[in-house]
Amino acid sequence: MVVTVAAAPQETADRQSPRQRVPFNDGWKFTLGDPGGNSAPYLYDIRPEVKESADGKVADAMPEEAARIARGNVPLLKPWILPTGNAFIKDPAKRFTRPAQEPAIDAPYARAEFDDSAWRAVTLPHDWAIEGPFLKTGPYGGMGRLKTWGPAWYRNKIAITNADAGKSVFLDIDGAMAYSSVWINGKLAGGWPYGYNSFRIDLTKFLKPGDNQLAIRLDNTAESARWYPGAGLYRNVWLTKTAPVHVGQWGVQVRTPKVSKESAQVAWNVTLDNAGTAPATADVTTQLYALDGKGRMTGNAVATAVSPRTTIAPGASATVAGDTTLRNPRLWGPVPNQTPNRYAAVTTVRQDGRVIDRYETPFGIRDLRFDASRGLFVNGEHVPIRGVNNHHDLGALGAAFNVRAAERQLEIMLEMGINALRVSHNPPDPQLLDLTDRMGIVVQDEVFDSWERKKTPLDFHLIFPEWHEQDLRAMLRRDRNHPSIVMWSVGNEVGEQYTGEHGAAIGRKLVGIVHEEDPGRPATTAMNWAKPDMPLPATMDVISLNYQGTGIRTLPGQFPAFREKFPDKVILHTESASALSSRGEYQFPVPGALSASVRPGAGGDPKTQQVSAYELFASDFGSSADRAFASLDQNPYTAGEFVWTGFDYLGEPTPYYGARSSYSGIVDLAGFRKDRYYLYQARWRPDLKMAHILPHWTWPDRVGEVTPVHVFTSGDEAELFVNGKSQGRLKVAPYAYRLRWDFVTYEPGTIEVVAYKDGKEWARSSVKTADAPSALQAVADRATIAGDGRDLSFITVRVTDKAGLTSPRASNRVRFTVEGPGELVATDNGDPTSFESFQSPERAAFNGLVLGVVRAKAGGKGPITVRVSAEGLQGTKVQLRSTGR
C-alpha cells in the first residue's frame, strides 16, 4: 500500500544526506603509451589481425561475418573486467565471478610511488586525439584523419578522510574511449570495453585512509569505427560516496502511465542496494517538485508519498514502488507548439528515522501514442518528426563533450525547424539528453552500430556476444527518465539484416530487453537493406528505414511495400537524403536533374575534393533533400524523417576519403549554414516569411555565361530579377521544393527575388556582387560567459568588401588574439579538406568565413578582448565578459 499525503514544505532533514556526488574532472595527469612500449600485459582480449583497411568502403556495404580468433593461452584482463557489468545481467547464473587471484601483471603506471611529474596535466573532459596532427596520407579518412588509437593512461588521487569511514565509494564515468581498465592502489578494480556507455566502478574495497592512487588505462583501436570516435576520458567523471544502504546506480524509474490535461498518474520504482554485512530495513519517501526552465526545483513539493518499509539482505538489492496523482499537471511536450515542463522526484531513504540517502530524478509528464497512419502523438497532438541525425563530435572541439557547444548545435537546428534528434549511433553524453529535455526536442536514443557482424575489423562486434545485454540495459536505465526520448533503437544497418532467422533472433532478444526495462516506449532498428518479407523487420515495434523509403540507387522506394506488410506499425525514415555539399562551393554546369550522385564534373571536383553547393547531389545510396521530401509527401502515413545529417562531422568523408570530415551536414563543421539549411527551413517552418537565393553573385570569370539561380522559399511562387530585369515568375510545382531559373546569364550587380503566398507578397531577398576583400567583421554568439573554464563564445568572422558585403570566395588568412581572462581553444572554417590544426590561432577563410572559439579561464572575471586581423585587411575586435565562477 502507498500512502499519499497532501503537498507540504520539504522537510529540512531531507536536504541533509550522506550522499556526495562531486565532479572529478580536475587534477589529472596524462600520457600516451604503455610502460616500455609493451601493451601485451594490458590486453582486454585478443584482437583479429588487420591486414587491409576498410577505409572508404561504401557506407551501405554489407557487413561481414566476424573473423575467428585463435586465443591460445595469452594472459588477458577480461576475467577481471567482465564482472563490472554484472548488475545489468538479468540471469544470476550468467553473471561473472572475479578470479580469486589478481592478474599476473606489474603495472608501474598504477602504483602510487610512480613519478608522473613529467606527464601532462589535463582537465576532463579530454580528447587527446583532436590535437592531431592530421594524417595526410594513408587510409584514415573514415576516422577523420586523426590518430585516435593506441594506449593512453590517466592518473589522479582520491583522498579518503575519517568522514568517509563506512561509506561506499564509486567512480562514475560518463564515457571513456575505449576498453578501459581502472586501477586503484595498483589493483585492477574493473573496466568497461564499449567507449560510448556510462559505467560505475565500485572502489570501496580497494581504498585506504589517506591518498589513494587512481589510474585509468584506455586502449582504443584502429579500425574501430566508420567515423571519428574521439579518444581519452572524453566525458565527465564523478566521485560518488554513499551510506552502505543507498539508492542504486540509476536506481529510480519514473513512469507516467495515465496522462491528461486534468490529471496525471506518476508511478516510480526505487532500487535500494545494501553494501553492508547485515540485513537492513529502510523507509522510502518520495516528493515531487516542479522544475523551472533551468532545471531548478521551485516552491514546495506538489506531492509526497511514503512507500512500504522494506528489508534488504546484505550484498543484495530490493525494489520499492510508489505512485501518486497530480491535478492539472504541467506537461512536457516538444517545441514549437508545446512546452518542455519538467519535475523532479526526490527520493529520501531513512533508517530508524535518520536520513541515509537522498536522490534526485528529473522527469517529465507526457502521453505518447503511436499511430500507424500518422506517426507520433504527444499529449494528443500529432508531431510529425522533423529531425536530424548527429554524430557525437563537436567539430573543432572533438569528442570532449561541452554543454555550450552542444547547446549551440541544437539552437541552430531549432532555428531551422527541427523538433527531433536521432543520436547516431551510440549512447550520447547524458548532458545532451538534459539539453533535449530542457529545449523540447524528441529523441531516438540508439545503442549499437553493429551486432555480431562487422563493419570495420575492430568494431563493437568483437564484444557484442559478451556485452550486448550489459550495454543495452545500462543505456536504458541511465536514460529512461528523460521525457525527450520517445523510442529506443537497438541497432543501425546491422549485418543481421542479411542472416535471416538468426538475425531476427538477436533482434527479438534485444527488443525483449527494451520491453523489460521500459515497456512504455517502442524499440526499433534502422534498416537499409531488409525487405518486408524478411524476418528482422517483424521483430521491431517501429519500422525504421534508412534511405529505402526514397529508394536506394535504382531500387524503388520501399514505403508502400512495408505499409502493405505492416499496416499496424509506424513507419519512419531514420536516415533520409544523405545529400552532399561544401558550403559556398558552386560548380558548373548545373544539371537539370532533381537528384544526382556526385561524379567528376557533375557535382564533384576530385582535384579540390569539394562538392557543389547547388544542393542537388548526394551519396550513391542517397538523394537530394527534394527527392526525400517527395517520397514522404507521396506516402503521408510515414511518421517523418531524421535527415543524414544536421552537422558535418569528423570522418566518413563520402565521396572523398582524402578529406577529414563529412559533406552530408545541413550545416558545416564550423556551424555555418549551407544553402540546404534554408531548403529545410522553408519546409519545416512554413509560416516563416523567408526566401533564400543561391548561388552568390560574385563571378568575375563568368560574365555572359549561364549561371543558374535557385530559390528556397516558404512561399508558393516567386519572381526573379537581375539588375531590375524580370527573369520570370514561377510557381512551386507539385512535389517540387525549389524554384529554378536555370538559364540566367551572369552580369555583375544585384539579383532579387520577390516571393508570394496565396497571391500576396510574402518575402523578399537579394544578393549583390561583392568587391575585393577589404575588412573583417566579427560577431560573438554570446558576449557574456561564465568563468568556469568550460563556457564558450563562438565568434563568426566574415571577410567583407568596403561596403560590408561578404566576399564569398575570400580565403584570406585570419589571426585571433585574446586578451584578458580568456583563451582561444579552437578555430575552423568548415572546409572538409583542411588539415590545419584546430588549435591554430590562424586559419584561412573558407568562402569568406572563419570561426574562433573562446573560453573564459577558470576563476577568471572581467573583460575579454578578442582581436581579429588579416594582412591587407582592416581588422576588428569583439568584447566579451567573464562573470567568474
C-alpha positions, 0 to 999 in steps of 0.5 A: 500500500502507498500512502499519499499525503497532501503537498507540504514544505520539504522537510529540512532533514531531507536536504541533509544526506550522506550522499556526495556526488562531486565532479572529478574532472580536475587534477589529472595527469596524462600520457600516451603509451604503455610502460616500455612500449609493451601493451601485451600485459594490458590486453582486454582480449585478443584482437583479429589481425588487420591486414587491409583497411576498410577505409572508404568502403561504401557506407551501405556495404554489407557487413561481414561475418566476424573473423575467428580468433585463435586465443591460445593461452595469452594472459588477458584482463577480461576475467577481471573486467567482465564482472563490472557489468554484472548488475545489468545481467538479468540471469544470476547464473550468467553473471561473472565471478572475479578470479580469486587471484589478481592478474599476473601483471606489474603495472608501474603506471598504477602504483602510487610511488610512480613519478608522473611529474613529467606527464601532462596535466589535463582537465576532463573532459579530454580528447587527446586525439583532436590535437592531431596532427592530421594524417595526410596520407594513408587510409584514415579518412573514415576516422577523420584523419586523426590518430585516435588509437593506441594506449593512453593512461590517466592518473589522479588521487582520491583522498579518503578522510575519517568522514568517509569511514563506512561509506561506499565509494564509486567512480562514475564515468560518463564515457571513456574511449575505449576498453578501459581498465581502472586501477586503484592502489595498483589493483585492477578494480574493473573496466568497461570495453564499449567507449560510448556507455556510462559505467560505475566502478565500485572502489570501496574495497580497494581504498585506504585512509589517506591518498589513494592512487587512481589510474585509468588505462584506455586502449582504443583501436584502429579500425574501430569505427566508420567515423571519428570516435574521439579518444581519452576520458572524453566525458565527465567523471564523478566521485560518488560516496554513499551510506552502505544502504543507498539508492542504486546506480540509476536506481529510480524509474519514473513512469507516467502511465495515465496522462491528461490535461486534468490529471496525471498518474506518476508511478516510480520504482526505487532500487535500494542496494545494501553494501553492508554485512547485515540485513537492513530495513529502510523507509522510502519517501518520495516528493515531487517538485516542479522544475523551472526552465533551468532545471531548478526545483521551485516552491514546495513539493506538489506531492509526497508519498511514503512507500512500504518499509522494506528489508534488504539482505546484505550484498543484495538489492530490493525494489520499492514502488510508489505512485501518486496523482497530480491535478492539472499537471504541467506537461512536457511536450516538444517545441514549437507548439508545446512546452518542455515542463519538467519535475523532479522526484526526490527520493529520501531513504531513512533508517530508524528515522535518520536520513541515509540517502537522498536522490534526485530524478528529473522527469517529465509528464507526457502521453505518447501514442503511436499511430500507424497512419500518422506517426507520433502523438504527444499529449494528443497532438500529432508531431510529425518528426522533423529531425536530424541525425548527429554524430557525437563530435563537436567539430573543432572541439572533438569528442570532449563533450561541452554543454555550450557547444552542444547547446549551440548545435541544437539552437541552430537546428531549432532555428531551422525547424527541427523538433527531433534528434536521432543520436547516431549511433551510440549512447550520447553524453547524458548532458545532451539528453538534459539539453533535449529535455530542457529545449523540447526536442524528441529523441531516438536514443540508439545503442549499437552500430553493429551486432555480431557482424562487422563493419570495420575489423575492430568494431563493437562486434568483437564484444557484442556476444559478451556485452550486448545485454550489459550495454543495452540495459545500462543505456536504458536505465541511465536514460529512461527518465528523460521525457525527450526520448520517445523510442529506443533503437537497438541497432543501425544497418546491422549485418543481421539484416542479411542472416535471416532467422538468426538475425531476427533472433538477436533482434527479438532478444534485444527488443525483449530487453527494451520491453523489460526495462521500459515497456512504455516506449517502442524499440526499433532498428534502422534498416537499409537493406531488409525487405518486408518479407524478411524476418528482422523487420517483424521483430521491431515495434517501429519500422525504421528505414534508412534511405529505402523509403526514397529508394536506394540507387535504382531500387524503388522506394520501399514505403508502400511495400512495408505499409502493405506488410505492416499496416499496424506499425509506424513507419519512419525514415531514420536516415533520409537524403544523405545529400552532399555539399561544401558550403559556398562551393558552386560548380558548373554546369548545373544539371537539370536533374532533381537528384544526382550522385556526385561524379567528376564534373557533375557535382564533384571536383576530385582535384579540390575534393569539394562538392557543389553547393547547388544542393542537388547531389548526394551519396550513391545510396542517397538523394537530394533533400527534394527527392526525400521530401517527395517520397514522404509527401507521396506516402503521408502515413510515414511518421517523418524523417531524421535527415543524414545529417544536421552537422558535418562531422569528423570522418566518413568523408563520402565521396572523398576519403582524402578529406577529414570530415563529412559533406552530408551536414545541413550545416558545416563543421564550423556551424555555418549554414549551407544553402540546404539549411534554408531548403529545410527551413522553408519546409519545416517552418512554413509560416516563416516569411523567408526566401533564400537565393543561391548561388552568390553573385560574385563571378568575375570569370563568368560574365555572359555565361549561364549561371543558374539561380535557385530559390528556397522559399516558404512561399508558393511562387516567386519572381526573379530579377537581375539588375531590375530585369524580370527573369520570370515568375514561377510557381512551386510545382507539385512535389517540387521544393525549389524554384529554378531559373536555370538559364540566367546569364551572369552580369555583375550587380544585384539579383532579387527575388520577390516571393508570394503566398496565396497571391500576396507578397510574402518575402523578399531577398537579394544578393549583390556582387561583392568587391575585393576583400577589404575588412573583417567583421566579427560577431560573438554568439554570446558576449557574456560567459561564465568563468568556469573554464568550460563556457564558450563564445563562438565568434563568426568572422566574415571577410567583407568588401568596403561596403560590408558585403561578404566576399564569398570566395575570400580565403584570406588568412585570419589571426585571433588574439585574446586578451584578458581572462580568456583563451582561444581553444579552437578555430575552423572554417568548415572546409572538409579538406583542411588539415590545419590544426584546430588549435591554430590561432590562424586559419584561412577563410573558407568562402569568406568565413572563419570561426574562433572559439573562446573560453573564459579561464577558470576563476577568471572575471572581467573583460575579454578582448578578442582581436581579429586581423588579416594582412591587407585587411582592416581588422576588428575586435569583439568584447566579451565578459567573464562573470567568474565562477 
